[in-house]
Amino acid sequence: MKTHNQISHISLESRKRIHFFTSPTPVEKPAGLQKLVPSIDLLIKRDDVMELAMGGNKVRKLEFIMADAQSSGCDAIITTGDLHSNHTRLTAAAARKLGMNVILAMKGKKPEPVGGNLLLDFLFGADVRFFDVDRKELPSIMEEIRREREKQGERCYVIPRGGASAYGVLGYANAAFELRNQLGDAAEKIEFIVFATSTGATQAGLILGTKLAGLRAKVVGISVGRTGDEIAKDVTRLVGEAADLLGVSPKISSDDVIVNESYTCGGYGVVTKEVTDLMKSVAQKEGLLVDPVYTGKGMLGLLGLEKEGYFPTGSRVLFIHTGGLPIIFSHWRVEQ
Ligand SMILES: Cc1ncc(COP(=O)(O)O)c(C=O)c1O
């Protein structure tokens, strides 16, 4: 007889997926960083190490999203993001790899000069458009773009901000199975999984995936800007949508949705000295790069929680490095 998690894995395996990176991504024991968190046993999963256009968590989501776009017969992708968006960079790369057109509705005015992820959006030849509007207006702007392009004969697929759709969630549900297969029994010893959270899609995938794969780790998202309540609401909705898509109904309660909002450093995209000092410390102790908008704050949360005594002494904690490195080249000033 098949167990529940075998059924779930089969249901995930049978989903259409386009492979954009070699899995599993590495799991490392970071000797230098370990000295900064002496009370825990730290591991890092390097989702910043992937072949597609400098990698990151968005690649996992795009494996399932782009497979859905392709099987729907689409030849153009429309999506949105902030000016430094990793999601737009990686969507542009994935679309080009599959021979599709890509239109990006960026929130904000075109900066001068163009750097970081935005520079790469242009390098991929995306049709980059700027809208200095409230974020809430972008879904209807994307629908207008869809109508315009479909009149010209293209079939368009719209991806929400950050790849936060049910298909996107499958990326990190799958990552939990990847982790279990990669580490075997050691995966069951992981007590906490910590990472930067924003739209909540990565977190939703990890919550769903750990349940389905039978891992006991608590999934702890460190908010990079939004309130804990806002993110938790989206995580809960996304878990439900992805579970429906898979046809599974794991037992997930509000206690499983843990969002820490104490490390936003004044808001989304705000880069404080605390963050840049942390980036320097991680670079100099471990030879590891983290970015100032996402992984820097995620790491700040990890270090802060260890200091607060949130993790029982000796806990095995896995930090997921979700990428974002091109942001270093648009948000960093030498004097920082
Ligand atoms: C580098 C990086 N880390 C973490 C996140 C947060 O992921 P999510 O939007 O799935 O919560 C994002 C995107 O928002 C990101 O680009």
The ligand as an ORCA input file, in Angstrom:
! r2SCAN-3c Opt
* xyz 0 1
  C      16.130     36.627     -3.471
  C      14.748     36.465     -2.957
  N      14.577     35.881     -1.756
  C      13.349     35.719     -1.211
  C      12.216     36.170     -1.870
  C      10.899     35.954     -1.226
  O      10.201     34.935     -1.898
  P       8.631     34.890     -1.921
  O       8.169     36.028     -2.781
  O       8.297     33.591     -2.504
  O       8.122     35.069     -0.531
  C      12.344     36.800     -3.136
  C      11.199     37.329     -3.875
  O      10.336     37.999     -3.468
  C      13.636     36.942     -3.687
  O      13.814     37.517     -4.881
*
